[in-house]
C-alpha cells in the first residue's frame, strides 16, 4: 500500500472513502484509502464495523480530518449548487478532506451518493461509485413553491412560500453535462 506520508508528489493517488464505500467493502490494496472520523462514527452495522476496524489495524485505511479552509470552500460551492439541501455534515467533511488532499495528492472520491458526486464534479475532484455507475450531468438544487411555482435559493430558510403560503419542494435543474 502507498504510504500516506509519501513526499509532496501530485502523482500519488489516494482514495477518499465515504460511508457507502466502506459499507460496499471498497478498499484498494495498492493505493492509500483514507476517510474521516465522521464516517467511522456513521458506520453502525456490525459487519461494516468489523471490516473498518480490520482495515485500520492492517494500515489499509487511514483516518484524517480536513483543513478548515477546505470546509469553507466546500460550503461555498454547496451554497452555489444548492447541494446544501442534500448533504450531511459527514458528507461535507469527506468532500473537504478530498479538497484538502488536492494540495499534495490526486484524491479520488469513492461514493455512491449522487449529491456528493455532483459537488465533486463541480470541485473538479475525480470520483467513482462502488455499487452504482455514478452521475454524468451536473445539477443544481432549488426550492419551488408547489402552488405559485416561485423559485427560491437553496439557502432560503422558510418551508412555505412567502407569496401564497404553499409548501416548498426541492427540484434539481440541469446545469451542464460536463464541468
C-alpha positions as CSV (number, residue, x, y, z in Angstrom):
1,X,0.0,0.0,0.0
2,X,1.2,3.5,-0.8
3,X,2.3,5.4,2.3
4,X,0.3,8.5,3.2
5,X,3.4,10.2,4.4
6,X,4.8,10.0,0.8
7,X,6.6,13.0,-0.5
8,X,4.7,16.0,-1.8
9,X,4.1,14.3,-5.2
10,X,0.9,15.2,-7.0
11,X,1.1,11.9,-8.9
12,X,0.5,9.9,-5.7
13,X,-3.2,8.8,-5.8
14,X,-5.3,8.4,-2.7
15,X,-8.9,7.1,-2.4
16,X,-11.2,9.2,-0.1
17,X,-13.9,6.9,1.1
18,X,-17.4,7.9,2.3
19,X,-19.7,5.7,4.3
20,X,-21.2,4.0,1.2
21,X,-17.7,3.0,0.0
22,X,-17.0,1.3,3.3
23,X,-20.4,-0.4,3.5
24,X,-19.8,-1.5,-0.1
25,X,-16.5,-3.0,1.0
26,X,-14.3,-0.8,-1.2
27,X,-10.7,-1.0,-0.2
28,X,-7.9,-0.6,-2.7
29,X,-5.0,-3.0,-1.8
30,X,-2.3,-0.9,-3.6
31,X,-3.5,2.7,-3.1
32,X,-3.9,4.6,0.2
33,X,-7.5,4.6,1.4
34,X,-8.5,7.5,3.7
35,X,-11.6,8.6,5.5
36,X,-12.8,10.9,8.3
37,X,-13.8,10.2,11.9
38,X,-17.3,11.2,10.9
39,X,-17.6,8.3,8.5
40,X,-16.2,5.9,11.1
41,X,-18.9,7.1,13.6
42,X,-21.6,6.8,11.0
43,X,-21.0,3.1,10.4
44,X,-23.5,1.2,12.5
45,X,-23.9,-2.3,11.2
46,X,-21.7,-5.0,12.8
47,X,-20.1,-6.4,9.6
48,X,-19.1,-3.0,8.3
49,X,-17.6,-2.0,11.7
50,X,-15.5,-5.2,11.8
51,X,-14.4,-4.5,8.2
52,X,-13.4,-1.0,9.1
53,X,-11.6,-1.9,12.3
54,X,-9.6,-4.7,10.5
55,X,-8.7,-2.3,7.7
56,X,-7.5,0.3,10.2
57,X,-5.5,-2.2,12.2
58,X,-3.9,-3.6,9.0
59,X,-2.9,0.0,7.9
60,X,-5.2,-0.2,4.8
61,X,-7.5,2.6,6.0
62,X,-6.3,5.9,7.4
63,X,-8.4,8.4,9.2
64,X,-7.7,12.1,8.8
65,X,-9.6,15.4,9.1
66,X,-9.9,18.1,6.5
67,X,-8.4,21.6,6.7
68,X,-10.7,24.4,7.8
69,X,-10.1,26.3,4.6
70,X,-11.4,23.2,2.6
71,X,-14.6,23.2,4.7
72,X,-15.2,26.8,3.7
73,X,-14.6,26.1,0.0
74,X,-17.0,23.1,0.0
75,X,-19.7,25.1,1.9
76,X,-19.4,27.9,-0.6
77,X,-19.8,25.5,-3.5
78,X,-22.7,23.8,-1.8
79,X,-24.5,27.1,-1.5
80,X,-23.9,27.9,-5.1
81,X,-25.1,24.5,-6.4
82,X,-27.9,24.0,-3.9
83,X,-26.4,20.7,-2.7
84,X,-26.7,22.3,0.8
85,X,-30.2,20.8,0.7
86,X,-28.9,17.3,0.3
87,X,-25.6,16.8,2.1
88,X,-24.9,15.9,5.7
89,X,-22.1,17.1,7.9
90,X,-20.3,13.9,7.4
91,X,-20.6,14.3,3.6
92,X,-19.2,17.8,3.8
93,X,-16.3,16.5,5.9
94,X,-15.4,13.8,3.3
95,X,-15.6,16.3,0.4
96,X,-13.5,18.8,2.4
97,X,-10.9,16.1,3.1
98,X,-10.7,15.4,-0.7
99,X,-10.2,19.1,-1.3
100,X,-7.5,19.3,1.4
101,X,-5.7,16.4,-0.2
102,X,-5.6,18.1,-3.6
103,X,-2.6,20.1,-2.3
104,X,-0.3,17.1,-2.2
105,X,-2.1,14.2,-3.8
106,X,-4.5,13.1,-6.5
107,X,-7.6,12.2,-4.5
108,X,-10.4,10.3,-6.0
109,X,-13.7,10.3,-4.0
110,X,-15.3,6.9,-3.7
111,X,-19.1,7.3,-3.1
112,X,-22.5,6.1,-4.4
113,X,-24.0,9.4,-3.2
114,X,-25.1,11.3,-6.3
115,X,-25.1,14.7,-4.4
116,X,-21.5,14.1,-3.3
117,X,-20.6,13.1,-6.9
118,X,-22.3,16.2,-8.2
119,X,-20.3,18.5,-5.9
120,X,-17.1,16.5,-6.5
121,X,-17.6,17.2,-10.2
122,X,-18.1,20.9,-9.6
123,X,-14.9,20.9,-7.4
124,X,-13.0,19.0,-10.2
125,X,-12.3,16.1,-7.9
126,X,-12.5,12.7,-9.7
127,X,-14.9,10.2,-8.2
128,X,-16.1,6.7,-8.7
129,X,-19.1,4.7,-7.5
130,X,-19.0,1.4,-5.6
131,X,-22.3,-0.2,-6.5
132,X,-23.6,2.5,-8.8
133,X,-22.2,3.8,-12.1
134,X,-22.1,7.4,-11.0
135,X,-23.5,10.7,-12.4
136,X,-22.8,12.2,-15.8
137,X,-24.6,15.5,-15.6
138,X,-24.1,18.4,-13.1
139,X,-27.2,19.6,-11.3
140,X,-28.1,22.5,-9.0
141,X,-30.9,22.4,-6.5
142,X,-33.5,25.0,-5.8
143,X,-36.7,25.3,-3.8
144,X,-40.0,25.8,-5.8
145,X,-43.4,26.6,-4.4
146,X,-45.9,23.9,-5.1
147,X,-48.7,26.5,-5.6
148,X,-47.5,29.5,-7.5
149,X,-44.1,28.0,-8.7
150,X,-42.0,30.8,-7.3
151,X,-38.3,29.8,-7.2
152,X,-36.2,30.2,-4.0
153,X,-32.5,29.9,-3.5
154,X,-31.4,26.7,-1.7
155,X,-30.4,28.7,1.4
156,X,-33.9,30.1,1.9
157,X,-34.8,29.4,5.5
158,X,-38.6,29.0,5.2
159,X,-40.6,25.9,4.3
160,X,-43.6,27.8,3.0
161,X,-43.9,30.2,0.1
162,X,-43.9,33.9,1.2
163,X,-46.4,34.7,-1.6
164,X,-49.1,32.0,-1.4
165,X,-48.2,30.0,1.7
166,X,-47.9,26.7,-0.1
167,X,-45.1,24.2,0.8
168,X,-41.7,24.5,-0.9
169,X,-40.3,21.4,-2.6
170,X,-36.7,20.6,-3.8
171,X,-36.1,20.4,-7.5
172,X,-33.0,19.8,-9.4
173,X,-32.1,21.7,-12.5
174,X,-29.5,20.5,-15.0
175,X,-26.6,22.8,-15.3
176,X,-24.4,21.0,-17.8
177,X,-23.2,17.6,-19.0
178,X,-19.6,18.4,-18.2
179,X,-17.8,20.9,-15.9
